[in-house]
Amino acid sequence: MSEKIDISRALKAAITTGKVEFGIDQTEKAIKAGKAQMVILSRNCPSEVLTGNIGVKVHVFEGNNMELGALCGKPFSVSALAVIDKGSSNILTL
């Protein structure tokens, strides 16, 4: 059985030690620029672009955008985020 990584810990590590872009527009820009290593979407992400085949690893977070925002430590909802640099996190193994 593979070890399930803790998404909240991995996300916090990526945010504090790496570079993460928040929001649908920023995430789409990061993908177009070829900078995104991974994309994390909330379960209720409204973006048609990001839910299609974008050529980047996509992880759909179990919760909604409010829960994803809270998990990221943000005072706003987050529907999508792009991991540009994972920093010291193991987020890319999701």
N, C-alpha and C positions, 0 to 999 in steps of 0.2 A: 504494500500500500504506500503510495507516495505521500510525503509530508505536505500537508496543506499550509501554505504560507499565510501569515496574518496580514490581510490587506491593509488594515488600519496602520499597523506598525510599518509596513513596507512603504505605504503612501506618505506617512509622516517623515520617514527617513529620506524619501525622494524629494519632498518639499524642502526640508531643512538642509540637506547636503548636496542636492542636485539642482536641476532647473525644471520647473513645471509651468506650463501655460494653462491658465484657466479660462473656460468659456468656449462656446461653440465656434465663434469667429476666430479666436486666437488658435484654437485647435486645428481648424481647417487651414489657416495660414501656415501653421507649423508643418502640416502634412504636405501642402503644396510646395513648401520650401525644402522639403526633404529632411527636416530637422527632427520630426517626431519619431522616437524609437518605439513608442507604445501609446495607445489611446485608451483612456478609461471613460466609459459612458455610464450615466445613471440609467436605471431601468426605464425611466420615462423621458429619455432624451428625445427632443422633437426633431433633431436634424436628420433629414433624408440622406444627406451626403455621408455623414459619419456612420450611418447604419448600413451603408452599402459596402462594396469591396473597395477598401481604400489602400490596400497594399501595405498596411502597417498592422502589427499585432493589436487586436482590440479585446479589451476585457469589459464585460458588462457587469457593473456593480449591482448587487442584489437589491439595494435600496433605491429610493427616489432621489431627485436632485437636492432636496433639502437635507436628506441624510448624508449624501456625498459631500455637500458643502460643510456640514458639521464635522464630518470625519476629517476633512482637510483643514479644519480649524478656521474656516471662513465664516463671516457673519452674513453670508448670502448663499443662495442655492447655486450648485455647480452641476450642470447637465453633462459637461464634457471637460476633460483635461488631457493635455498632451505631455508625456514625459519626454523632455528634450535630453536631459542628462540624469541618469538614475542616481548619481551620487553614490553613497555607500549602501543604498537599499538593494534588496533582492527582488524588486518589483517586476523586473522583466521575466521572472520565472512564473508569473501568474498564469 
